[in-house]
């Protein structure tokens, strides 16, 4: 009798989803830089969200998942407007006014805000390992940002700094808003309708997008489509999958690896050799992520015991979860 294939451990699937998300979001920095030369911030955000929405709706129909349950709709609406819409427009605009290193440094305050908001609003714990890992990763992001700024001779704009900080706040707020919604809806439902909400919020930029598409080079348009399919449609879905199974503060700390991966991608793809200070900052980012996600063996063994109590959602006493 043939033995059925063993299912992959949930922890491995979650880790794979996190890795894919981080690498996809890191690749987005290169694509945004290329597309932003031809598209204005609002038009780029709208085009990206329209491409993502098309892919996500097709996936939703294939899986026959309908509207998100009523309990998820508040979080979907908030994350869609603030994160999918506001974050993308603010970041696209901010990166036109400040250099990439400064923008990366400012946006990477998001995971710290996320951990604090999750502790205050969702009741998540702030264990010492998370705080230590976040501090080390933030220091690494500072080193990467300063080294990139000094290397590029970038200038700083007060408006650009404000927009990047606004993007960081929108990022953290959107993640914390999504967390309770995932107690009711599936990751695909939450991602799809958050993306559709963001696209609707960006509809005022339709005229700009229509005017810029004919003038834009094909490479910029392809980069915009790539941003919609991979870093948005696919990576936001894997992010929500991991967020449904991981505390928001702990998951947010993993995105500190993005600057380090961007440095490596620039090295291999664009042949930009990083300075030793940049490499040191990237190493600190990765060390901080490893510390924040580390669990002692005793905790892992306790969590894997059959008699271990199942974690309860912090947002509702009764969990109404749709099947994935």
N, C-alpha and C positions, 0 to 999 in steps of 0.2 A: 504494500500500500504506500502510495506516494505521500511523503510528509509535506503539509502545506508550508509555504514560505513564512518565515517569522517576520512579524511586523517590526519596523525600526523603533527603537526606544524613543519615547516622547522627548526626552532631553536632547537627543541627537537631532531630531527634526526641528526643535526650537533653536538649537545652536546653528543649524544650517540656514534657517530663515534669517537669523540675526546677521550671519556672515554675508549672505546674499544682499541683504538690505544695505549694510555698511559699504560694500564694494560698489553697489549700484549708485548709492548717493554720492560716493566719492567720484565716480565717473561723471556724474552730472556737472561737477564744477568745470570740467573741460568743455562739455557741450554747451553749457550756459555761456561761457566766455565766447565761444564761436558764434552762437545764435544771437547774442545780445548786440553784436556789431551791426546786425541788419534789422532787428526787431526791438521796438520800445518795450519797457517793462510790462505794461499791461497787456499788450498784444502777445508777447511771448508767454505770459502766464495763461492767457485764454487759449492760445493754440495748443499749449502743452496739456491743459486740462481737457480740451475737446478730444484730442487724440487718446488720452488716458480713458476718458469716459466711454468712448466707442469700444475700446478693448474690454473694459470692465463690464459693460452692459452685455456684450456677447458672452463673456464667461458666466455672467449671472443667469442668462437664458439657458446656456448649455447645462448648468447645474440645477436649473429650475428652482432657484431661490427667489422668492418674491420680495415684497417690501419688508424693511426691518420692523420688528415688533415695536409697539408703541413706546415701551420703556427705553428703547435705544434712540428714539428720534431726537430727543433734546441734545444728546451728545453728538449725534451725527450732524445736526444743524450747526451747532457751535464750532465743532472741529472743521466742518466744511467751509464756513465763512472765514474763520480766523486763521486756520492753518493752510488748507488747500488754496484759499483765495488770497487772504491778506499777507501771509508769509511769503508766497511766491512773488507777489507784486513788490513788496517792500524789499526783499532780497535782490531782485533784479534791478531795482532802482538804486539801492544802496551801493551795489558793486560798480555802478557807473560813476560814483562820486568818491569812493575810497579805494585804495589798492586792495588786492586780493588777500594779502596777509592780514591787514587790519580787519577786513570783513570776516575772515575766518576766525580771528580772535574774538570778535564781538559776538558772532553767532554762537560760538561755543560756550557762551555763558548760559545757553538754553538748558543743558542738562542739569546745571545747578539749580536754576529756577524750577525745573521739572521735579527734582527731588524734593525741594521745599514745598511746592504746591501739592505734590502727592502726599506728603506727610501731613499737611494742614487740612486738605480737603478730602482725601481718601483714607486717611488714617494709616498710611504705610509707615513702617518703621524706618529709622535712619541708623542702621547698624554702623559700628565704627569702621568696618572694612569698606562700606560704601562711601563714607565720608572721606576716609584716607585715599581711596582710589580716585574719587572725584577731584580731590585737591591735587594729587600728583598729575592726573590727566590734564587738569586746567593749567597747571604750571607748564606742562609740555605744550599745550596749545598756545600759551603766551610766548614760549621760546620760538615755536614755529612761526607765529604771527610776526614777532619782532625781527626774526632772521629774514623772512620774506620781504617785510617792509624795507629793511635796510638794504637788501639786495636789489630791490626794484626802484629805490628812491621814490616810493609812493608818497602821495600827498594825502592829507586828511581833511575832510570836509565835515563841518559840524552837522549839516543835514544828512550826509552819508552815514556818519556815526549813529545819529538818531534813528535812521531807517534800519540799520543793521541790528541795533538793540531792539527796535520794534519787531523785527523778524524773529529774534531770539525769544521774546515774550510770546509772540504768536505761536511759535513752535512748541514751547513748553505748555501753553494754555491748551492748544489743540490736542496734545497727547493726553493730558490729564482729563480733558473732556471725553476723549475716546474710551478711556479705560472702563468707566461704568457702562457705556453703551455695549461693550463686548460681553457683558453679563447677560444680555438679551439677544443680540444679533450675532451672526457669524462674521468672521473677519472679511469675507467677500462682500457681504451686505453692507457692513459699516464703511468699508473702503469705497465701494461703488457709489453709495448715496452721499458720502462726504465729498467725493470728487464731483459729482453732479451738482451738489450745492455750491461748491467753489466755482464751477463753470458758470452757473447762473449769476453768482455774485460778480463775475468778471465780464458779463455781457456788455456793460457800457463801453468796453474796449473793442467791440466788434468792428466799428468803423476803422479804427487804427489797423487792426489785423487785416481787414480786407484791402486796405490801401497799401500795406507793406508787403504782402505776399507776392504780388507781381514784380516788385523791385528787388526782392531778396534773392541772393544767390541760392542755388540748389543745396549747397552744403549747409547753409544756415537753416533752411526749411527741414532738411533731413535731421539735423541736430535737434530741432524743436520736436519733431515726431518721435525721435529716440527718447527725448526727455519725457514725453507722454507715455510711451510704452514701457520702458524699462525702469527708470528711477521713480516713476509715479504709479502706473497701473500695477506692475509686478512687485516693485519694492515696497510700496505702501501696503499691499496685501500681505506680503510676508512679514512686514512690521506689525500689522494688526494681529496676525497669527501669533507672533511672539509676545505681543503686549497682552493678549488674553491669557498668557501662561506665565508671565513674569511681572514683578512689581515695576511700576512706571519709572521710579527713580533709578532702579538697578539697570533697567533696559536702556534708559537715556544715557547712562554712563558709557555704554558701549560705543556710542556715536563719537566719542572722543578719538576713536581710531581713524575717523575719516580724514583729518589733516595729514596723518602719517601715510595713509594710503594714497592721498592726492600727491604727496611728495614723490612716492615711488612711481606712480603712474606718469608724472611729469618727467621723471628720470628716464623711464624705459620708452615711453611713447613720444615725448617731445624732445628727448635728448638734453634735458635741462639737469645738469649735475648739481645736486643740492650741496649746500655748505655743511660743514661739520656741525654747526649749531642747529641747522634744520634737522639733521639726522638725530641729534641728541634730543630735540623736542619731540620728534616722532617716536623715539624709543620710550620717552617718558609717558606719552599718550598710551602706548600699548601696555606698559607696565601698570598704569593706573586702571585700565580696563580689566586686566587680568586680576588685579587685587579686588576690584569691586565685584567681580563675578565669582570669585573663589568661595567655595564652601568647604569647611573641614569635613573629613571623612565621616566623623560621628554624625554630623547633620545630614549628610547624604544618605547614610545607612538608616537613620531614623525616618527620613522622608520616604524611603523605599519600602519600609515594613508594611505588610498588609493591614496591620492593626493601627497604622498611623492615621490620625484624624484628617479628613479632607479639609483643605482650606476653604473658608467661607468667604464669599464676596463681601467687600466692605460697603458696597453701595445699596444692597438690598438683602433682607433676611431670606427671601426666597429667590432662587436662581431659575429664571425662565430662559433656558438656552436653546436656541434652534440647532438642529443637527447640522454638523459641518458638511 
